[in-house]
Amino acid sequence: MPTRPKATTTDALGRTVPTTRKSWGSVMLLPSGNYRARYVGPDGLKHSAPSTFTTKIDADAWLASQRVAIDRGEWTPATTTASHAAQADRSQTFLDYATKWISTRTNASGEPLRHRTRDEYVRLLATVLQPLADIPLASMKASTVRDWYSELIASGRKTTASRAYGFARSVMATAVRDGLVANNPVEVRGAQNATTGRETVPPTDAELAIIEANMPPQLRAALLIAAWGGLRFGELTELRRRDLIHDDDLIRIRITRAVTRTTSDGFVVGKPKSRAGIRDVALPPSITSDVLDHLRDYAEPGEDGLLFPSKNGGHMGEPELNRSGWYAARAAAGRDDLPWHGLRHYGLTKYAIAGATTRELQDRGGHATATTALRYQHAAADRAAELARRMTSG
């Protein structure tokens, strides 16, 4: 009896290849390089997927979904189209899905992502997450993610690796909830908590005095408010005259806004980092005259005038601050390692040393939880121990 010849087709390179046949249904490699899946349904008619697939595994999965529907008695001609739509979602790449995720993601308050957060995610997709970008959701493997993460850690970029991992894990967690994948493949123990281990060391009193002496006059009050008020940079540079309340010997600052510089929209004014960020901060009387002098000599006029405007008007960004005197001033104190954010650490630690409770620290810093506030209490305890060691018995 003659042997039935195997069915063949021609692939995208002109080669003759066999048509893949399974016990039920068939998958054919087309000249275009895509795959066509078809089967004979319970109605005795031949049914094909509404469109072709870019990978064979996706075509096989579509056939399997049709077989399951038939076995369960749930099959109708319409399930051919519906199951293909679901499979098409599973076939989209991590990059495509993550891009949509960014545009539709909301925070715990139901609000869209903040501009800076959105820009950070877009940056991660375009850089360190590129090795995962073209992988279909359904094909993402835990081993692939582990290899990617290990290479990133080996490059010494631990903080970046932690942020990218957290973002990727959130994206795939949503894919699980959407029913596009069964399990989250982004699962590396301890990955999201990886850090460089480097901590910001606030300036000493002596170092701060040197930095203050070397800051240009128009920025000296910015340094003092950041150091003694513990404000974030975006809160500081959005301050306007109407946000300052002069009460006898001290000044209170009402913080209700912050400005963020984004790559897509420039400077964007919005709410502080969290709801807890809306707060009043009382500055110590020792810097009241410095702040009042600044209002007289350097702040923009009018109730809405910015306290620390750019040389060209509008908001001042960190690069301008750095060039205008911050880098030179900290270098004079031998603290080239000190970020501007280190001034916030200084102020909140001082507040803890003065006797602030955890709740008072949390309120002053605008922290959503007490966890961060506790760090400053620990720092204050370390400072107290250092001072005790310097004491003599008489």
URMO-V982976 format. One record per residue. N is the residue number from 1. RES is the residue in one small letter. PHI is phi in radians with two decimals (* if undefined). BURIAL is + if it has 24 or more other ideal C-beta (glycine too) atoms within 12 Angstrom, else -. Layout:
# URMO-V982976
N_RES_PHI_BURIAL / N_RES_PHI_BURIAL
This chain:
# URMO-V982976
1_m_*_- / 2_p_-1.12_- / 3_t_-1.38_- / 4_r_-1.22_- / 5_p_-1.12_- / 6_k_-1.27_- / 7_a_-1.24_- / 8_t_-2.28_- / 9_t_-2.57_+ / 10_t_-1.98_- / 11_d_-1.50_- / 12_a_-1.14_- / 13_l_-1.71_- / 14_g_1.47_- / 15_r_-1.54_- / 16_t_-1.51_- / 17_v_-2.27_- / 18_p_-1.28_- / 19_t_-1.35_+ / 20_t_-1.35_+ / 21_r_-2.07_- / 22_k_-1.92_- / 23_s_-1.13_- / 24_w_-2.57_- / 25_g_1.39_+ / 26_s_-2.57_+ / 27_v_-2.18_+ / 28_m_-2.10_+ / 29_l_-1.40_+ / 30_l_-1.60_+ / 31_p_-0.98_- / 32_s_-1.26_- / 33_g_1.70_- / 34_n_-1.57_- / 35_y_-2.04_+ / 36_r_-1.92_+ / 37_a_-2.05_+ / 38_r_-2.62_+ / 39_y_-2.79_+ / 40_v_-1.72_- / 41_g_-1.48_- / 42_p_-1.04_- / 43_d_-1.45_- / 44_g_1.40_- / 45_l_-1.79_- / 46_k_-1.48_- / 47_h_-2.12_+ / 48_s_-2.02_+ / 49_a_-1.05_+ / 50_p_-1.01_- / 51_s_-2.58_- / 52_t_-1.47_+ / 53_f_-2.03_+ / 54_t_-1.41_+ / 55_t_-2.29_+ / 56_k_-1.17_+ / 57_i_-1.10_- / 58_d_-1.24_+ / 59_a_-1.15_+ / 60_d_-1.10_+ / 61_a_-1.12_+ / 62_w_-1.14_+ / 63_l_-1.06_+ / 64_a_-1.09_+ / 65_s_-1.14_+ / 66_q_-1.21_+ / 67_r_-1.09_+ / 68_v_-1.09_- / 69_a_-1.08_+ / 70_i_-1.17_+ / 71_d_-1.07_- / 72_r_-1.50_- / 73_g_1.30_- / 74_e_-1.80_- / 75_w_-1.36_- / 76_t_-2.47_- / 77_p_-0.94_- / 78_a_-1.23_- / 79_t_-1.16_+ / 80_t_-1.04_+ / 81_t_-1.26_- / 82_a_-1.11_- / 83_s_-1.20_+ / 84_h_-1.20_+ / 85_a_-1.08_- / 86_a_-1.14_+ / 87_q_-1.16_+ / 88_a_-1.10_+ / 89_d_-1.09_+ / 90_r_-1.15_+ / 91_s_-1.48_+ / 92_q_-1.17_+ / 93_t_-1.33_+ / 94_f_-1.02_+ / 95_l_-1.07_+ / 96_d_-1.10_+ / 97_y_-1.19_+ / 98_a_-1.14_+ / 99_t_-1.11_- / 100_k_-1.16_- / 101_w_-1.03_+ / 102_i_-1.07_+ / 103_s_-1.29_- / 104_t_-1.97_- / 105_r_-1.17_+ / 106_t_-2.19_- / 107_n_-1.53_- / 108_a_-1.10_- / 109_s_-1.63_- / 110_g_1.40_- / 111_e_-1.69_- / 112_p_-1.06_- / 113_l_-1.02_+ / 114_r_-1.15_+ / 115_h_-0.98_+ / 116_r_-1.16_+ / 117_t_-1.11_+ / 118_r_-1.06_+ / 119_d_-1.10_- / 120_e_-1.13_+ / 121_y_-1.13_+ / 122_v_-1.09_+ / 123_r_-1.13_- / 124_l_-1.09_+ / 125_l_-1.08_+ / 126_a_-1.44_- / 127_t_-2.15_- / 128_v_-1.22_+ / 129_l_-1.61_+ / 130_q_-0.98_- / 131_p_-1.04_+ / 132_l_-1.76_+ / 133_a_-1.02_+ / 134_d_-1.62_- / 135_i_-1.42_+ / 136_p_-1.07_+ / 137_l_-0.93_+ / 138_a_-1.19_+ / 139_s_-1.80_+ / 140_m_-1.21_+ / 141_k_-1.97_- / 142_a_-1.06_- / 143_s_-1.14_- / 144_t_-1.13_+ / 145_v_-1.14_+ / 146_r_-1.09_+ / 147_d_-1.11_- / 148_w_-1.07_+ / 149_y_-1.15_+ / 150_s_-1.08_- / 151_e_-1.13_- / 152_l_-1.18_+ / 153_i_-1.12_+ / 154_a_-1.09_- / 155_s_-1.37_- / 156_g_1.56_- / 157_r_-1.74_- / 158_k_-1.16_+ / 159_t_-1.15_+ / 160_t_-1.09_+ / 161_a_-1.06_+ / 162_s_-1.10_+ / 163_r_-1.17_+ / 164_a_-1.13_+ / 165_y_-1.07_+ / 166_g_-1.05_+ / 167_f_-1.12_+ / 168_a_-1.07_+ / 169_r_-1.13_+ / 170_s_-1.12_+ / 171_v_-1.08_+ / 172_m_-1.25_+ / 173_a_-1.12_- / 174_t_-1.18_+ / 175_a_-1.09_+ / 176_v_-1.13_- / 177_r_-1.14_- / 178_d_-1.37_- / 179_g_1.36_- / 180_l_-1.54_+ / 181_v_-2.41_+ / 182_a_-1.37_- / 183_n_-2.37_- / 184_n_-1.41_+ / 185_p_-1.39_+ / 186_v_-1.56_+ / 187_e_-2.51_- / 188_v_-2.19_+ / 189_r_-1.02_- / 190_g_1.35_- / 191_a_-1.11_+ / 192_q_-1.26_- / 193_n_-1.76_- / 194_a_-1.20_+ / 195_t_-2.43_- / 196_t_-1.30_- / 197_g_1.49_- / 198_r_-1.48_- / 199_e_-1.90_- / 200_t_-1.29_- / 201_v_-1.75_- / 202_p_-1.16_+ / 203_p_-1.26_+ / 204_t_-1.33_- / 205_d_-1.03_- / 206_a_-1.15_- / 207_e_-1.14_+ / 208_l_-1.11_+ / 209_a_-1.10_- / 210_i_-1.18_- / 211_i_-1.08_+ / 212_e_-1.05_+ / 213_a_-1.14_- / 214_n_-1.80_+ / 215_m_-1.37_+ / 216_p_-1.10_+ / 217_p_-0.94_- / 218_q_-1.27_+ / 219_l_-2.02_+ / 220_r_-1.13_+ / 221_a_-1.16_+ / 222_a_-1.09_+ / 223_l_-1.08_+ / 224_l_-1.18_+ / 225_i_-1.17_+ / 226_a_-1.14_+ / 227_a_-1.32_+ / 228_w_-1.71_+ / 229_g_-1.76_+ / 230_g_1.21_+ / 231_l_-1.39_+ / 232_r_-1.31_+ / 233_f_-1.06_+ / 234_g_-1.16_+ / 235_e_-1.26_+ / 236_l_-1.11_+ / 237_t_-1.40_+ / 238_e_-1.79_+ / 239_l_-1.09_+ / 240_r_-2.19_+ / 241_r_-0.91_+ / 242_r_-1.21_- / 243_d_-1.48_+ / 244_l_-1.82_+ / 245_i_-2.10_- / 246_h_-1.61_- / 247_d_-1.95_- / 248_d_0.94_- / 249_d_-1.66_- / 250_l_-2.37_- / 251_i_-2.06_+ / 252_r_-1.81_+ / 253_i_-1.93_+ / 254_r_-1.69_+ / 255_i_-1.80_+ / 256_t_-2.24_- / 257_r_-2.49_+ / 258_a_-2.62_+ / 259_v_-1.99_+ / 260_t_-2.21_+ / 261_r_-1.69_+ / 262_t_-1.99_+ / 263_t_-1.30_- / 264_s_-1.62_- / 265_d_-2.13_- / 266_g_1.24_- / 267_f_-1.38_+ / 268_v_-2.19_+ / 269_v_-1.64_+ / 270_g_-2.64_+ / 271_k_-1.33_+ / 272_p_-1.05_+ / 273_k_-0.99_+ / 274_s_-2.54_+ / 275_r_-1.04_- / 276_a_-1.16_- / 277_g_-1.22_+ / 278_i_-1.40_- / 279_r_-2.85_+ / 280_d_-1.90_- / 281_v_-2.18_+ / 282_a_-1.58_+ / 283_l_-1.55_+ / 284_p_-1.14_+ / 285_p_-1.00_- / 286_s_-1.09_- / 287_i_-1.97_+ / 288_t_-1.02_+ / 289_s_-1.13_- / 290_d_-1.11_+ / 291_v_-1.19_+ / 292_l_-1.14_- / 293_d_-1.09_- / 294_h_-1.13_+ / 295_l_-1.02_+ / 296_r_-1.25_- / 297_d_-1.81_- / 298_y_-2.27_+ / 299_a_-1.24_+ / 300_e_-1.15_+ / 301_p_-1.28_- / 302_g_1.50_- / 303_e_-1.05_- / 304_d_-1.63_- / 305_g_-1.16_- / 306_l_-1.21_+ / 307_l_-1.27_+ / 308_f_-2.26_+ / 309_p_-1.33_+ / 310_s_-1.20_+ / 311_k_-1.03_- / 312_n_-1.72_- / 313_g_1.58_- / 314_g_1.39_- / 315_h_-1.30_+ / 316_m_-1.67_+ / 317_g_-1.68_+ / 318_e_-1.06_+ / 319_p_-1.02_- / 320_e_-1.17_+ / 321_l_-1.03_+ / 322_n_-1.07_- / 323_r_-1.24_- / 324_s_-1.41_+ / 325_g_2.64_+ / 326_w_-1.11_+ / 327_y_-1.07_+ / 328_a_-1.17_- / 329_a_-1.18_+ / 330_r_-1.23_+ / 331_a_-1.12_- / 332_a_-1.08_- / 333_a_-1.62_+ / 334_g_1.24_- / 335_r_-2.16_+ / 336_d_-1.07_- / 337_d_-1.47_- / 338_l_-1.44_+ / 339_p_-1.40_+ / 340_w_-0.99_+ / 341_h_-1.08_+ / 342_g_-1.11_+ / 343_l_-1.18_+ / 344_r_-1.11_+ / 345_h_-1.06_+ / 346_y_-1.05_+ / 347_g_-1.12_+ / 348_l_-1.28_+ / 349_t_-1.17_+ / 350_k_-1.07_+ / 351_y_-1.12_+ / 352_a_-1.18_+ / 353_i_-1.10_+ / 354_a_-1.23_- / 355_g_1.95_- / 356_a_-1.13_+ / 357_t_-1.34_- / 358_t_-1.03_+ / 359_r_-1.13_- / 360_e_-1.15_- / 361_l_-1.13_+ / 362_q_-1.08_+ / 363_d_-1.17_+ / 364_r_-1.16_+ / 365_g_-1.43_+ / 366_g_1.25_+ / 367_h_-1.55_+ / 368_a_-1.25_- / 369_t_-2.28_- / 370_a_-1.42_- / 371_t_-1.01_- / 372_t_-1.19_+ / 373_a_-1.02_+ / 374_l_-1.11_- / 375_r_-1.06_+ / 376_y_-1.29_+ / 377_q_-1.17_+ / 378_h_-1.12_- / 379_a_-1.12_+ / 380_a_-1.14_+ / 381_a_-1.12_- / 382_d_-1.10_- / 383_r_-1.13_+ / 384_a_-1.08_- / 385_a_-1.14_- / 386_e_-1.11_- / 387_l_-1.14_- / 388_a_-1.08_- / 389_r_-1.18_- / 390_r_-1.47_- / 391_m_-1.29_- / 392_t_-2.03_- / 393_s_-1.44_- / 394_g_2.41_-
